[in-house]
């Protein structure tokens, strides 16, 4: 079973690789659901890591309805990832009425040709998202990252199972959202071939001018999940 780790830094990505993860989704700012990392961070990960790296393409926090200027930024980020040889990108676009935006999504997917494209959890916020699956498949989406339209994937596992049976082998379904060593095995038993988790351990940092809570990939948690699924 493939274990994909959502890593918010080079350090977290390296921990995930060294602990046995199969793939990385690289991002930053997990506190807002993840944003596109800096180009410097992407370059560093691509230079130092050997496992496949997928990069989150999300220019700002908030909703998934983007302006033309934001879409242009996303397209440039995709082109940069392709130039570096990234294995894939992770993105998604919704319309103002919370439907999957066909034309905008198609532009991003076509721009990523040669890489894998994961349509992320914007899928879970979309109205009538299951009815749009065939459209996304026609565009060439590699996989859907979904929590089953629930806050935690374990609570949406029945939806995910039904979606997996409906799609078959046409598109990969990757459960993600609140997955950890306490529930990871349930997804293997349900027949899924991959899962997505951050395995984050939060630590407080106190500086002279500010203090905040940061999260980093926890090697013990990743190792426990991998052992459970092996």
Phi, psi and omega in degrees: 000132182282130176250113177258129180254128174277107185252130184263013179191168174300318181299316179294322178297319179294319176301315181298315179298313184293340180266352174112010177297152182269334187202154180242137161254113183268131179209189171217167175056059178298337181297338177248019178093002178098137176226169178297128178288167179293156178296326178297320179292318178299314180300317182297315179297317180294329179285327191256334184261152180250342179278158183301136179243125173250139186248132177288130177249092180212108192282344183201161174285174179102213185284180183248025177258115190248147175285170178298321179296320179293320178297322177297320176298317180297318179296321177293322178294322177296316179298322178296316179297320178296318180299324180281345181090024177299148182288333182187174174231160183231121184198183178175151182225136174245158176272175181294340177260022174063035169255156171297127184278108187296307187293318180293317179297319180298321179299316181293318182294317178295324179293338183266007181306135187101345174237163173283150179234118175257121174277118192275197191286007165304331177306322184287341180264352185279140173287136179058032180304317180304328180287346181265357184300316180299323179295314178299321178297321180293335178280343178101026176297136179281315184207163174246128172264121187211147173259013181073028178065023174238166179297321179242138183298328181297330178281340179254018188296327179292319175300315181296321179296316179296320179295319180297319179291324181292318184280326183067227182265008185288322178219140179283136174256121181244104177296140177200146181124100178072018179279135180208187183293345180277338184230358185302322184297330181300329181283326174293317180294334179276358174097008179282150184259356181201155174222162182231128179207160179263334181049045189274136171249120184272138178226143179272138176241135181241117179248177181295324186249344180202164174221147182204170178253125179245153178242141178224149179301132183263112183299325180295320179291316179299314181298320180295318179297315182297319178296321180296325186266353182280000000 
